[in-house]
């Protein structure tokens, strides 16, 4: 398993991940608000928001999780 910091490099993969959740009528939790940003704004705005939220008063961390093995799965 590998933890990946969100960046522009992962834009398409992140959007595909959220789209797959919608297609399967899955609950969407733990995405750092990415699903809301994709409905109302852009992936780049989401990244900007993640970077602006960091600091002493908000010690949160958002990352993607990539699995390895027979199935290379991805989770936000």
MARZAKOL-95521 format. One record per residue: chain; residue in one letter; residue number from 1; x, y, z of N, C-alpha, C, CB in turn. Coordinates in pm, 1 decimal. Each point is the difference from the previous one (the first is absolute). Glycine has a CB too. Layout:
["A","A",NUM,[X,Y,Z],[X,Y,Z],[X,Y,Z],[X,Y,Z]],
...
//
This chain:
["A","X",1,[85.0,-116.7,0.0],[-85.0,116.7,0.0],[89.7,123.1,0.0],[-186.5,-123.4,122.0]],
["A","X",2,[143.0,224.0,-196.2],[78.6,122.3,-13.9],[-92.5,119.7,20.8],[162.6,-112.8,-160.5]],
["A","X",3,[-117.5,210.0,240.0],[-75.1,122.7,20.7],[54.8,107.0,-94.1],[-46.7,-60.6,242.8]],
["A","X",4,[-44.4,128.8,-312.2],[37.0,97.9,-102.2],[-63.9,134.1,33.2],[20.6,-181.8,-174.5]],
["A","X",5,[60.9,285.4,175.1],[-54.1,134.1,21.9],[-70.9,45.9,-127.9],[184.1,54.8,168.5]],
["A","X",6,[-303.1,0.8,-156.4],[-71.7,48.3,-118.6],[81.1,105.7,-75.1],[-217.6,-48.0,115.4]],
["A","X",7,[216.7,39.2,-245.7],[67.5,97.2,-85.4],[-68.2,-0.8,-136.9],[221.6,-31.3,124.2]],
["A","X",8,[-180.0,125.1,-208.4],[-57.4,6.3,-134.9],[27.1,-128.1,-77.8],[29.3,248.2,1.4]],
["A","X",9,[78.9,-314.9,31.3],[37.0,-124.6,-67.0],[-109.1,-107.2,12.7],[240.2,54.5,44.8]],
["A","X",10,[-317.2,-50.2,64.5],[-101.0,-102.5,26.3],[-141.9,45.7,-32.7],[148.7,-87.7,176.9]],
["A","X",11,[-162.6,197.8,-246.4],[-131.9,56.6,-29.6],[-92.7,-101.3,-67.8],[107.7,224.4,-20.6]],
["A","X",12,[-64.8,-280.8,-91.1],[-86.9,-91.3,-75.1],[-37.1,-122.1,83.6],[105.6,77.8,-213.7]],
["A","X",13,[-10.2,-129.6,287.6],[-25.7,-118.9,81.4],[-99.3,30.8,111.7],[230.4,-84.5,-52.4]],
["A","X",14,[-217.4,201.8,112.6],[-91.7,39.8,107.2],[-141.7,18.6,-53.9],[190.4,111.3,121.1]],
["A","X",15,[-202.0,-46.9,-235.6],[-131.4,21.7,-60.0],[-62.5,-134.0,-38.7],[73.4,226.5,-85.0]],
["A","X",16,[6.1,-317.2,29.8],[-50.8,-133.0,-33.5],[-48.5,-73.7,123.9],[156.3,-8.1,-194.1]],
["A","X",17,[-83.8,22.0,304.0],[-37.5,-65.2,125.9],[-136.5,49.6,48.0],[243.5,-23.8,60.2]],
["A","X",18,[-262.3,155.2,-58.6],[-128.0,57.2,44.3],[-111.2,-40.3,-96.4],[120.3,195.3,106.6]],
["A","X",19,[-92.6,-192.9,-235.8],[-100.4,-39.9,-99.6],[-43.6,-144.2,20.1],[98.6,162.5,-161.7]],
["A","X",20,[-3.8,-250.0,192.3],[-33.8,-140.5,23.2],[-89.8,-15.3,122.7],[217.5,-68.2,-105.4]],
["A","X",21,[-191.3,146.9,209.0],[-87.2,-4.3,118.3],[-141.8,40.9,-36.2],[196.2,50.9,147.2]],
["A","X",22,[-210.6,56.1,-226.9],[-132.8,43.3,-44.6],[-68.2,-108.2,-84.3],[79.0,238.8,3.7]],
["A","X",23,[-5.1,-298.6,-96.5],[-57.4,-101.3,-88.9],[-51.8,-121.3,77.0],[155.5,76.6,-179.3]],
["A","X",24,[-91.6,-105.9,292.3],[-39.8,-116.2,80.1],[-91.8,37.9,115.9],[215.1,-108.3,-62.2]],
["A","X",25,[-263.5,233.1,61.2],[-87.1,50.1,106.8],[59.0,-25.2,139.0],[-196.7,-39.9,-149.2]],
["A","X",26,[328.6,55.0,160.0],[69.2,-21.5,127.5],[-5.2,126.0,84.7],[151.5,-168.4,-108.2]],
["A","X",27,[-150.6,149.7,239.1],[13.2,114.1,89.6],[138.4,58.4,-19.4],[-162.4,-98.8,168.2]],
["A","X",28,[170.4,229.5,-161.3],[129.8,65.2,-15.6],[36.1,65.7,132.3],[-38.2,39.0,-248.7]],
["A","X",29,[139.9,-93.7,311.9],[50.1,51.7,128.0],[151.4,3.2,-6.0],[-200.8,-90.3,126.8]],
["A","X",30,[259.4,180.4,-52.5],[145.0,2.6,13.2],[76.0,47.4,-121.9],[-29.1,-180.5,156.3]],
["A","X",31,[-31.5,266.4,-236.5],[68.1,48.3,-120.1],[53.3,141.7,16.5],[-147.2,-147.1,-134.9]],
["A","X",32,[140.7,199.6,254.4],[47.6,135.7,20.5],[-82.6,103.0,-75.8],[226.7,-92.6,34.6]],
["A","X",33,[-351.5,56.3,-65.9],[-88.6,91.6,-71.9],[19.2,-1.6,-150.8],[1.2,140.5,201.0]],
["A","X",34,[81.7,-230.7,-252.6],[25.0,-3.7,-144.0],[-128.3,-15.6,-79.8],[223.2,-97.5,46.2]],
["A","X",35,[-312.1,11.7,-1.9],[-125.7,-19.5,-73.3],[-79.3,129.3,-10.9],[-5.7,-236.2,78.8]],
["A","X",36,[0.9,314.3,28.7],[-71.0,129.1,-3.1],[69.4,98.4,-94.4],[-78.0,-38.0,236.7]],
["A","X",37,[211.1,43.5,-230.1],[73.0,91.7,-87.5],[-20.0,-35.1,-147.0],[168.9,33.4,181.1]],
["A","X",38,[-173.3,-161.6,-213.3],[-18.4,-37.9,-139.9],[-139.6,33.9,-49.8],[166.0,-182.3,31.8]],
["A","X",39,[-264.4,186.8,58.7],[-136.3,39.7,-39.3],[-10.3,151.6,-15.6],[-92.7,-200.9,119.8]],
["A","X",40,[161.6,273.5,-32.6],[-20.6,144.9,7.8],[116.8,83.0,-51.9],[-144.2,-44.5,193.1]],
["A","X",41,[260.1,-16.6,-212.4],[118.4,76.4,-36.4],[94.5,-88.2,-81.0],[-23.6,143.4,207.2]],
["A","X",42,[152.6,-144.9,-170.6],[98.5,-77.1,-76.4],[94.9,-75.5,93.4],[-14.7,168.4,-186.6]],
["A","X",43,[82.9,-265.2,129.5],[101.8,-75.1,73.7],[110.0,94.8,48.5],[-49.6,-207.3,-137.3]],
["A","X",44,[88.6,302.2,52.0],[104.5,95.8,37.4],[-41.8,86.0,119.1],[76.1,3.7,-238.0]],
["A","X",45,[-203.8,36.8,241.2],[-49.5,76.3,115.7],[4.4,-85.7,126.3],[-148.9,135.9,-151.6]],
["A","X",46,[118.1,-264.8,138.0],[7.3,-91.6,113.7],[143.2,-7.5,52.0],[-193.6,-133.2,-91.6]],
["A","X",47,[290.8,120.1,0.5],[140.3,-2.9,41.5],[38.3,128.0,72.4],[52.9,-149.0,-193.3]],
["A","X",48,[-93.9,263.5,138.7],[29.4,128.2,64.3],[-59.2,4.3,139.9],[5.1,112.3,-223.8]],
["A","X",49,[-126.7,-162.1,239.0],[-64.6,-1.2,130.5],[75.6,-90.7,97.6],[-221.5,44.8,-110.8]],
["A","X",50,[265.3,-160.8,63.4],[77.0,-90.0,87.0],[126.0,68.5,49.6],[-89.6,-198.2,-123.7]],
["A","X",51,[158.4,265.4,33.2],[125.0,65.9,36.9],[-21.7,118.9,90.5],[95.2,-75.2,-213.3]],
["A","X",52,[-206.7,145.4,198.0],[-26.6,116.5,84.6],[-49.3,-39.9,138.0],[-52.5,130.6,-204.2]],
["A","X",53,[-1.5,-253.0,218.2],[-51.4,-46.2,129.2],[108.9,-50.9,94.4],[-210.1,-58.0,-116.6]],
["A","X",54,[331.3,39.3,66.0],[107.0,-52.9,84.0],[49.1,108.4,95.1],[67.6,-161.9,-181.7]],
["A","X",55,[-30.3,119.8,299.9],[52.5,95.2,95.7],[-18.6,-49.5,141.4],[-47.5,183.9,-158.6]],
["A","X",56,[89.2,-103.1,253.6],[-8.2,-37.4,141.3],[-142.9,-21.9,46.0],[207.3,128.1,39.5]],
["A","X",57,[-298.5,-45.8,-88.6],[-138.5,-7.3,46.4],[-77.8,-114.2,-64.6],[7.5,245.0,36.9]],
["A","X",58,[43.8,-299.4,-145.3],[-69.7,-106.4,-71.1],[101.2,-106.6,-42.8],[-177.8,163.2,-80.5]],
["A","X",59,[212.5,-252.8,172.3],[105.3,-97.9,-30.2],[-50.1,-121.5,-79.2],[113.1,74.3,208.1]],
["A","X",60,[-200.6,-52.3,-305.5],[-52.5,-112.5,-78.2],[94.4,-33.7,-114.4],[-235.0,66.0,59.7]],
["A","X",61,[220.6,-186.3,-108.5],[80.0,-46.0,-112.0],[-89.7,-81.2,-91.9],[212.1,-2.4,140.0]],
["A","X",62,[-212.8,36.5,-267.4],[-78.5,-73.5,-98.9],[97.5,-66.8,-95.7],[-197.3,161.1,18.9]],
["A","X",63,[173.4,-287.7,-47.1],[87.2,-74.2,-90.0],[-80.8,-105.9,-73.2],[197.8,41.3,150.5]],
["A","X",64,[-139.8,-92.8,-258.2],[-56.3,-112.3,-72.0],[74.2,-125.2,45.0],[-64.2,145.5,-199.9]],
["A","X",65,[-2.8,-258.2,195.3],[59.5,-127.5,39.3],[-1.9,-92.8,-121.0],[-74.5,29.0,242.4]],
["A","X",66,[191.1,-78.6,-280.2],[10.4,-89.8,-114.0],[40.4,-137.5,49.6],[61.0,190.6,-153.9]],
["A","X",67,[-139.3,-291.8,115.8],[30.0,-136.5,39.7],[77.8,-72.6,-107.5],[-205.1,-2.5,139.2]],
["A","X",68,[271.4,-101.5,-98.2],[76.9,-81.3,-94.4],[-40.6,-145.5,16.2],[194.0,163.0,5.8]],
["A","X",69,[-170.0,-242.0,-105.1],[-36.0,-140.5,4.8],[-70.6,-40.5,-126.5],[-16.3,11.2,247.0]],
["A","X",70,[-66.5,-112.9,-234.8],[-72.2,-47.5,-119.7],[-82.1,110.5,-61.4],[-8.5,-228.7,95.8]],
["A","X",71,[-60.2,305.2,-11.9],[-79.2,111.7,-48.3],[64.5,127.4,48.9],[-212.2,-137.2,-2.0]],
["A","X",72,[249.7,222.7,-89.2],[56.6,128.4,38.8],[-116.0,95.2,26.6],[212.4,-38.7,-137.2]],
["A","X",73,[-250.2,51.4,263.5],[-115.5,83.6,33.4],[46.1,135.9,45.9],[-132.6,-201.8,62.1]],
["A","X",74,[39.1,293.8,-61.9],[32.0,137.0,36.2],[-111.0,52.9,86.5],[131.2,35.9,-211.3]],
["A","X",75,[-97.5,39.4,311.8],[-99.8,52.8,91.6],[35.2,143.2,34.1],[-45.0,-229.2,93.5]],
["A","X",76,[-57.1,312.4,-79.2],[21.8,139.4,34.6],[-13.3,21.3,148.2],[-83.2,67.9,-222.2]],
//
